[in-house]
Amino acid sequence: MQLNTLGLKSFRNISEAFLRLSPRLNIFIGDNGQGKTNFIESIHLLIEGESFRYSDYSTLIQFGQPNAFIKASVQNNDLEYQILVKLLGNKKEVLVNDKKTTKIEQYLPPVVLFSPESLSVIKESADERRKLLDSLIETSVKNGKQLLVEFKKALRTRNKILKDISEDKISRDMGLQTLESINQIYFNLAGKLTYLRIKCLADIKPFVQEALVKIETKNPNVTFDFSYEISDQKIVENSEEMLINLMKKRAQELLPAELSAGISLVGPQKHDVIFLYSGNDSRFFSSQGQQRSIILAFKMAQIVYHYRVNGFYPVLLLDDVLSELDQTKQSSLVLALNEIQTQTFLTSTDIEVLKKLNIDRSTVFNVQNGFVQTAD
C-alpha cells in the first residue's frame, strides 16, 4: 500500500497544492513556520482520522475559508482508490471513490509517526507511554484499532455511570446494578487490550534490542527489556483470564474510591510500561540520549515488526526528527531509512539531510509560506 498523490485545499496555511509522491522518500524542506508539518499532518489525518497536534477540525481550516479538503490516490496492489476528506466546520466527511463511508482502514496503510515529542515519551506521563503501546496495536494487530475504539466507548459509559452515582443523578442501588451490567463488557475488553499490549511488547522486544545495539555503537552490550505494571504490580504471567480477574479484584477494592471520584480507577487507561535500559528503569537511570535511543529503536522496530506480521510496511512520518538527534543517532536513522522499503515523509530545515539519504526514488518539495514546489 502507498500514497500516489496528495492534494490539499484550504488546509492550515496551504491554499492549494497537488503533489505526485515518491513510493519511497518524500522530503519537505523549508524554514520553520512555512507549513512543512502541515503536509505530514494532513497525511496523518487522512489515515488516522485525527491530527497528531492538538486541534479540532475547525482549526485545520485556512483562516477565512468555510471548508478544507484532503484528497489522495492510494495504491493497494493492483487497485487504486480515490480518498477525499472534507472538513466542514467542526465536522468531517470521508468519501472513497465518491461514496461516503465511515470505515476507510481497508483502503489505507497504517502510519508510524515520529516527531520531536516522541523523543520525550519516556520521561513524560504514563499516558504517553500507553499511547505508544496502543499505536503498536493499531498498526500491527488485526482489528486492533476497533478494539481500542470499543474499549474507549465502554470506558466512557462506565465513567458516566460512576459520575451519575457520585452526583446523585441516579440512586445508588440503580447505579450499582447498571455498573454491574457494564462491568462484564468493560473488563472483557480491558483484559483483551492489556493482553495484546503485553504480547506485542514481548513480540517486538528482539527487534528493539537489535535496533538499539545498532544505535548505541559505543555500548555494544546494551540490553532492552520492559516491565508492564498494573497498580504498581509487575505482571509476569499473561493470560486474558488472569488479567480480567486481577482487574476485577482491584475494582472491588477501589469501588468506594471510584464512586466518590466518579471515574474508573481500574483498567488499561491506568496501566504503565517501564522501559529498561541494561536492566535499569530508563525514567530515572538513563540519560536523555539513552532515552532517545530507546524510542528511536522502538520506532524502527515497529516498522520491521509490522512488515513481519502483515507482509507490507506502514507509512512512516518523520516530522523534524533529525535536528533533534546527535550525529550518531542521525546516522543510525538514515541507515535504517536507506534499508527499509517503506514510504517515508520527512520534514527538515537542513538541506544537508539530502546528502545523507542515499535513496534513488526520492522527491524533494520546497515549502515556503504554504506554497510547495518540487525541487529540481
N, C-alpha and C positions, 0 to 999 in steps of 0.2 A: 504494500500500500504506500502511496506517496501523493503529495500535492503537486499538480502540474502547473496550475496558475492560481493567482490570488488577486482579487480586485477589491478595492476599498472605496467607499464614498461617504464623505462627511463623518469619518471616524477620527475622534480626537482632533489633532491639528492637520489631518490629511484630508484635503478637499476631494481629491480623486486620484486613484493610482491603479495601474494594472501591471502585474509582474508575471513574466514567464520564469518559472522556478527551475533550478537545477535539481536533479534527482539525488544529488549528494550534498553539496555545501552551498549555502546561500549566506553571504556576508553583508551586513548593513553597516556601512562606515559613515561616520559623521561626528560633529562636535556634540557635547551634551546639550540636551533640550531641543534637539532638532526633530525628534519623532522616530528615532530608530526603534525604541522599545515598543512603540505603538504597533509596528508590524508584527513583532513577536506576540504582543498581547492579543492581536486580532486572531492569530492562529490558535492561541490557547483558548480564546472564547469560542471559536468555531468548533474545536474538538471537544473541549471540556464543558462548554456551555456557560462558562463564567470567566471573569478576568482573574489573573493572579495578583493584581493590585486592588486594594480596597476601593470599590466603587459600585454604584448601581448602574443599570443600563443607561439611564438618562445622562449621566456624567460622561459617558463614552461618545455621545453625540456632539459633533462640532458645534461650537457656540453659534447661535443664530439659526441653526438648522433644525427642522422638526424631527428628522429621522436619520439613521445611519444604516449602511449596508456593507456586508462582508460576503463576497462571492468567491467560490473556489471550485476548480475541477479536480476531482480525486480519482486516481487510477487504482483500481483493485483488480489485480490480474489482468484479464483482457477487457474488463468493463470500466467505463468512465462515468462518473456521476457528477452532476452539477449541484452544488450545495449553495443555498442562499440563506443568509441570516439577516433578518430585518430587526433593527432596534427601533421600536415605535414608542417614543417617550420612555416610560419605565417598563415596557413590555417587550418580549422577544417572540419572533415568529420564524420558524425554520421550514424551508422547502427543499425537497430533494427531487430533482428533475421536474420542477414546477408543481409538485404536490406537497401540501402541508403534512408535516409529521412531527411527532414529539420524541421519536427514537431514531437517532442517526448513528449510533455507535457501530452498527454493522457496516456502515459506509466509510468510516474514518479510522485511521490508525490511532493508537493511543499516543500520548505525549509524555515525555520526561522533561521536566523543567529544571534548569539550573541557573539560579540568579544569585546576586551578592547576598541576598537574605538567606539563601540555602546554606551558605558557609557558616552561619551563626546558629544553626539548628541545635547543636549540642549544648550550647550554653544558654539557650532560650528556654521557655517554659516547656513542660511535658506535652502540652497541646501541639507544639510544633513538631516534636518527635513522633507523636501519634499520626499527624498528617503525613509524615514521611513514610510510615508503615502503610497507611491506607492508600497512598499513591502507588505503592508497590503492588498492593492487592488489585487496585483498579487496572493497572497495566498488564498484570501477569496472570490473573485468575479469571477463568470463565465465569461470567455473571457476578464478578466481584463488585463492580460498580453498583449493580442492582441490590446486592446485599447491603452495601453501605447506605443506599437510599432507604431501604426498608428498615434498617436499624435506626436511622435518624428519625424516621417517621414514628416508630414505636417509642423512641425516647421522648419526642415531643408530646405524644399522647400521655405517657406516664408522668411527665413533668406537669402537664396540665391538670391531671387528676390530683397530684400532690399539692399543687398550688391552690386548687379549689378547696381542698380539705384545710389547708393552713389558713386560708382567708375566710373560712366558714361559708363558702358559697354553696357547698353541699354538706349534708350531715356526715358525721364521721363514719357511721355504720355503712351508709350507702357508698361513701368514698372508698372504704376499705374493700367492699365487695367488688366495686369496679376495678380497683387496683389489682385485686387477686385475679380477675379475668384477663387483664392485660399482661400480668407478670409472666404467664406461660409463654406468650408470644415474645415478649421482651427478652426474657432470659435465654430462650432458644436462639434468637438472633444474636444476642450478646455472646453466647457460647461459640457459635459458628464464626463470628468475626474475630474473637480472641484466638480461637484455634488457628484460623488462617494467618493471623499476624505472626504467631509463633512459628508455624510451619514454614511460611515464606522466609522468615528470618533465618531459620535453620537451613533452608534450601539455598539461599543466596550467600550464606556465610563463606563458603570456599571461594566464590567469585570475588567477594570483597577482600578476602585475605590475599588472593593473587594480585588484585589491583593495588592494594596497599603496599605490598612488597615492591612493586614497580615504582610507586610514587616515593616511598621512603628509601631512596637509594643509599642514604648514609646510615640506615638502620635495617640491614637485611634480615635481622632476626625478629622484627616486629611481628606481633600477632594480633588478630582481631577476634573478638567474641562479643556476646551480648547477654544481658540479663533482663528478662521480662518480669515486671513486678505488678502484682495486684495487692492493693492495700499494704504496700511496703513488704510484701511476701514474694520471694523469688519463686517462680514457677518452674519446676523441673519436669514433672510428668505432664503430658499434654494430650488430653482427650476431651472431646466436646462434653461428655457426661461429667467428667471431673470438674471441668471449668464451670459448667452450669451449676453444679451442686455447690461449688465454692462460692460463687456469686450469690446464689440464693441464701446460703447460710449467712453471708456477710450482710445481705439486705435485711434479714430478720434482726440481726444485731443493731443495724443502723436505722431501723424503721422509725423509732421516735425522733431521731435527728432529721430524717427525711420529711416526716410530717411537719416538723417545726420549721424547717428551711423551705419547704415547698418545692424541692428539686431532688432529682435522683442522685444519690451519692455513691451508687454502686453500678459498675458497668465499664465497658471499654473506653468510654469518654473520661474515665478517671485513672486509667492504667498508665504505666510509664515503661519505657525501654531505656536501659543503660548500655551504652556502647563502651566496651572495654578495650583499651589500647595497651597491649602487652600485659593484660591481666588487671589493669588499674581503671577505675572509674574515670572516663575521659572528661567528665564535667569538672572534676576537681584536680586531677593529677596530670592533665595533658596541656601542653602549650596551645596557643591559638593556632599555630602552624600545624600541630599534630591533629587538632580537632578538624581543621580544614582538610587534612589528608584523609581522614575517615569519611567525611561527607563526599569528597571527590571520588574516593574509591567506591563508596556506596552507589553513587550515581552511575559511574562507569559499569559497575557490576549489574545494576538494574537493567541496563541496555542489553548486555550479554545474556543475562538470565531470561529476559523476555524472549530473546531470539531462541534460546534453548527450549523454552516451554511452548512457544507458539509458531516458530518457524519463520518469523519475519521480525524486522526491527521496528521499534516505535520511532516516532518523530522526536528529535532532540532540539530543545530550545535553550540556547545559551545567551543569557542577557548580561553583557558586560562583565563576564566572569574572569577573563584573562587578566584584566587590570587588577583584580583582587588577589591574584596568586603570585608567589615568588617564582623565580626563573625555573627552578627545578619542577615545580608543580605545573607551570605553564608547559614545559617540555613534555611532561607525562600526559597531560590532557591532549596536547597536539598530536602526540604519538598515537593515542587511542583513537582520535578522530580520523587519523590517516589510515588506521587499520580496520575500524568498524564500518561496515557498509550501511550506515543509517543516514536518512535525510536529515540534515542539520541546518538550523537557522541560528546565526550568530551575530551579535551586535558588538561593535568595538569603536573606540575613538582613535585607536592606534593603527595606522596603516601598515606598520611593521608586522602585524599579525599575518598579513597576506604572504609574507616571505617564509613564515614558519609552517604554513599549511600546504603540504605537497599533494594536493588533491587535484586531479586533472579536471574532473567535472565540477567546476565551481562557478558561481556567478556572484559578482560584486555589485552592490547597489549603493550609490552615494545618496545620502539623505541630507537635505538642507531645508529647514523651515517647513517641514511637511511635504516637500516635493522630493521625488525619488527619480534617479536616473541611473541606468545601467552603465557601469564603468567600462571604458574601452579595454 
